[in-house]
Amino acid sequence: MLQAETRLVVTASKVRDKTYQRFLIQVPPKIAKDSQFPFKPNQALKIDVDPTRMAIVLSEAANPKPAPKRRRKR
């Protein structure tokens, strides 16, 4: 089993005149670069949270939606 510590990071994201919170969990490089790590960059994932065990389980999304196209700033 691959194991490392990380943090839940809260950032602010401003869209037009509104500010939104984003919650991020960074996967440390020693985990993400390991040959046993099952996910690829930009892969759609499903998140399951088990509050009784305080665990987050990631799995491949069954019906991944295409990534939204980013608008260019003018």
Residue frames as a rotation matrix with the C-alpha (Angstrom) as fourth column:
MET 1
0.582 0.813 0.000 0.00
0.813 -0.582 0.000 0.00
0.000 0.000 -1.000 0.00
LEU 2
-0.374 -0.634 0.677 1.26
0.582 -0.729 -0.361 3.47
0.722 0.258 0.642 -0.88
GLN 3
0.567 0.566 -0.598 1.09
0.817 -0.291 0.498 5.93
0.108 -0.771 -0.628 2.00
ALA 4
-0.658 -0.694 0.292 1.98
0.601 -0.718 -0.352 9.57
0.453 -0.056 0.890 2.70
GLU 5
-0.118 0.601 -0.791 0.58
0.792 -0.424 -0.440 12.55
-0.599 -0.678 -0.426 4.57
THR 6
-0.663 -0.001 0.748 -1.07
0.536 -0.698 0.474 15.58
0.522 0.716 0.464 3.00
ARG 7
-0.762 0.419 -0.493 -3.53
0.221 -0.547 -0.807 18.35
-0.608 -0.724 0.325 3.91
LEU 8
0.149 0.853 0.500 -6.94
0.988 -0.115 -0.099 19.59
-0.027 0.509 -0.861 2.88
VAL 9
-0.817 -0.497 -0.291 -6.32
0.465 -0.867 0.178 23.06
-0.341 0.010 0.940 1.46
VAL 10
0.366 0.931 -0.002 -9.01
0.817 -0.322 -0.478 25.73
-0.445 0.173 -0.879 1.08
THR 11
-0.803 -0.597 0.008 -8.43
0.513 -0.683 0.520 28.40
-0.305 0.421 0.854 -1.57
ALA 12
0.110 0.813 -0.572 -10.50
0.065 -0.580 -0.812 31.25
-0.992 0.052 -0.116 -2.91
SER 13
-0.667 -0.210 0.715 -11.43
0.700 0.151 0.698 31.36
-0.254 0.966 0.046 -6.57
LYS 14
-0.303 0.546 -0.781 -12.90
-0.111 -0.834 -0.540 34.56
-0.947 -0.077 0.313 -8.01
VAL 15
-0.602 0.251 0.758 -15.28
0.794 0.295 0.532 34.31
-0.091 0.922 -0.377 -10.96
ARG 16
-0.011 0.497 0.867 -16.52
0.486 -0.755 0.439 37.64
0.874 0.426 -0.234 -12.19
ASP 17
-0.142 -0.024 0.990 -17.75
-0.579 -0.809 -0.103 39.37
0.803 -0.587 0.101 -9.03
LYS 18
0.834 0.490 0.255 -18.21
-0.499 0.469 0.729 36.29
0.237 -0.735 0.636 -6.86
THR 19
-0.347 -0.932 0.104 -15.66
-0.870 0.278 -0.408 34.49
0.351 -0.232 -0.907 -4.73
TYR 20
0.757 0.560 -0.338 -15.97
-0.447 0.820 0.357 30.74
0.477 -0.119 0.871 -4.23
GLN 21
0.160 -0.687 0.709 -14.13
-0.831 0.294 0.472 28.31
-0.533 -0.664 -0.524 -1.99
ARG 22
0.486 -0.113 -0.867 -12.25
-0.534 0.746 -0.397 25.39
0.692 0.656 0.303 -3.51
PHE 23
0.575 -0.279 0.769 -11.17
-0.635 0.439 0.635 22.41
-0.515 -0.854 0.075 -1.44
LEU 24
0.487 -0.523 -0.700 -8.05
-0.639 0.333 -0.693 20.63
0.596 0.784 -0.172 -2.67
ILE 25
0.747 -0.390 0.539 -6.24
-0.202 0.639 0.742 17.48
-0.633 -0.663 0.399 -1.60
GLN 26
0.351 -0.713 -0.607 -2.75
-0.927 -0.172 -0.334 17.31
0.134 0.680 -0.721 -3.05
VAL 27
0.988 -0.147 0.036 -1.33
0.145 0.987 0.066 13.89
-0.045 -0.060 0.997 -3.88
PRO 28
0.442 -0.888 -0.122 2.35
-0.463 -0.343 0.817 13.94
-0.768 -0.305 -0.563 -2.92
PRO 29
0.324 -0.372 -0.870 4.77
-0.934 0.020 -0.356 13.24
0.150 0.928 -0.341 -5.80
LYS 30
-0.724 -0.651 0.230 6.19
-0.680 0.729 -0.079 10.14
-0.116 -0.214 -0.970 -4.13
ILE 31
-0.249 0.733 0.633 2.70
0.022 0.657 -0.753 8.62
-0.968 -0.173 -0.180 -4.42
ALA 32
0.633 0.632 -0.447 1.62
-0.360 -0.271 -0.893 10.02
-0.685 0.726 0.056 -7.81
LYS 33
0.212 -0.646 -0.733 4.88
-0.972 -0.064 -0.224 9.02
0.098 0.761 -0.642 -9.54
ASP 34
-0.465 -0.360 0.809 4.92
-0.548 0.834 0.056 5.49
-0.695 -0.417 -0.586 -8.14
SER 35
-0.848 0.082 -0.524 4.24
-0.441 0.440 0.783 2.74
0.295 0.894 -0.336 -10.70
GLN 36
-0.766 0.591 -0.253 1.48
0.642 0.722 -0.258 1.35
0.030 -0.360 -0.933 -8.44
PHE 37
-0.604 0.571 -0.556 -0.51
-0.132 -0.760 -0.637 4.63
-0.786 -0.311 0.534 -8.50
PRO 38
-0.395 0.475 0.787 -3.62
0.716 0.695 -0.060 3.75
-0.575 0.540 -0.614 -10.56
PHE 39
0.634 0.757 -0.158 -4.70
0.522 -0.570 -0.635 7.19
-0.570 0.320 -0.757 -11.86
LYS 40
-0.279 -0.653 0.704 -3.53
0.956 -0.260 0.137 9.40
0.094 0.711 0.697 -14.71
PRO 41
-0.839 -0.048 -0.542 -3.49
0.176 -0.966 -0.189 13.23
-0.514 -0.254 0.819 -14.90
ASN 42
-0.668 0.653 -0.356 -6.91
-0.739 -0.639 0.212 14.75
-0.089 0.405 0.910 -15.72
GLN 43
-0.783 0.422 -0.458 -8.65
0.221 0.876 0.428 11.39
0.582 0.234 -0.779 -15.30
ALA 44
-0.043 0.861 0.507 -12.27
-0.674 -0.400 0.622 11.67
0.738 -0.315 0.597 -14.08
LEU 45
-0.862 -0.307 -0.404 -12.59
0.099 0.679 -0.728 10.25
0.498 -0.667 -0.555 -10.57
LYS 46
0.352 0.936 -0.005 -15.44
0.018 -0.002 1.000 9.36
0.936 -0.352 -0.018 -8.23
ILE 47
-0.716 -0.552 0.427 -15.08
-0.373 -0.213 -0.903 10.34
0.590 -0.806 -0.054 -4.56
ASP 48
0.386 0.766 -0.513 -16.71
0.244 0.452 0.858 8.31
0.890 -0.456 -0.012 -1.78
VAL 49
-0.450 -0.464 0.763 -16.52
-0.600 -0.475 -0.644 9.62
0.661 -0.747 -0.065 1.79
ASP 50
0.166 0.427 -0.889 -16.93
0.475 0.755 0.451 7.23
0.864 -0.497 -0.077 4.72
PRO 51
0.160 -0.092 0.983 -17.47
-0.545 -0.839 0.010 9.49
0.823 -0.537 -0.185 7.75
THR 52
0.955 0.222 0.195 -17.50
-0.281 0.486 0.828 6.63
0.089 -0.846 0.526 10.25
ARG 53
0.599 -0.800 0.036 -13.95
0.782 0.595 0.188 5.60
-0.171 -0.084 0.982 9.28
MET 54
0.598 -0.328 -0.731 -12.89
-0.220 -0.944 0.244 9.16
-0.771 0.015 -0.637 8.32
ALA 55
-0.395 -0.708 0.585 -11.82
0.368 0.462 0.807 7.79
-0.842 0.534 0.078 4.93
ILE 56
0.326 0.380 -0.865 -11.95
-0.707 -0.510 -0.491 9.08
-0.628 0.771 0.102 1.36
VAL 57
-0.117 -0.296 0.948 -11.98
0.376 0.870 0.318 6.47
-0.919 0.393 0.009 -1.41
LEU 58
-0.064 0.014 -0.998 -11.16
-0.797 -0.602 0.043 7.44
-0.600 0.798 0.050 -5.00
SER 59
-0.160 0.012 0.987 -12.17
0.428 0.902 0.059 5.29
-0.889 0.432 -0.149 -7.95
GLU 60
-0.973 -0.184 0.141 -12.43
0.193 -0.307 0.932 5.69
-0.128 0.934 0.334 -11.70
ALA 61
-0.395 0.871 -0.292 -15.63
-0.615 -0.487 -0.621 7.50
-0.683 -0.066 0.728 -12.72
ALA 62
-0.234 0.389 0.891 -18.10
0.432 0.863 -0.264 5.16
-0.871 0.323 -0.370 -14.42
ASN 63
0.432 0.424 0.796 -19.39
0.902 -0.222 -0.371 7.75
0.020 0.878 -0.479 -16.91
PRO 64
-0.380 -0.664 -0.644 -16.76
0.682 -0.672 0.290 10.48
-0.625 -0.329 0.707 -17.13
LYS 65
0.802 0.591 -0.088 -17.95
0.424 -0.667 -0.612 13.83
-0.420 0.454 -0.786 -18.38
PRO 66
0.240 -0.749 0.618 -15.72
0.815 -0.190 -0.547 15.67
0.527 0.635 0.565 -20.86
ALA 67
-0.351 -0.458 -0.817 -13.61
0.825 -0.564 -0.039 18.37
-0.443 -0.687 0.576 -19.26
PRO 68
0.738 0.652 -0.174 -15.13
0.510 -0.707 -0.489 21.84
-0.443 0.272 -0.854 -19.74
LYS 69
0.105 -0.676 0.730 -13.37
0.858 -0.309 -0.410 24.09
0.502 0.669 0.547 -22.22
ARG 70
-0.088 -0.234 -0.968 -11.69
0.775 -0.627 0.081 27.04
-0.626 -0.743 0.236 -20.55
ARG 71
0.847 0.372 0.381 -12.52
0.525 -0.702 -0.481 30.49
0.089 0.607 -0.790 -21.77
ARG 72
-0.223 -0.953 0.204 -9.64
0.908 -0.279 -0.311 32.70
0.354 0.115 0.928 -22.72
LYS 73
0.163 0.194 -0.967 -9.26
0.646 -0.762 -0.044 35.98
-0.746 -0.618 -0.249 -20.87
ARG 74
0.413 0.025 0.911 -9.62
0.827 -0.429 -0.363 39.02
0.381 0.903 -0.198 -23.03
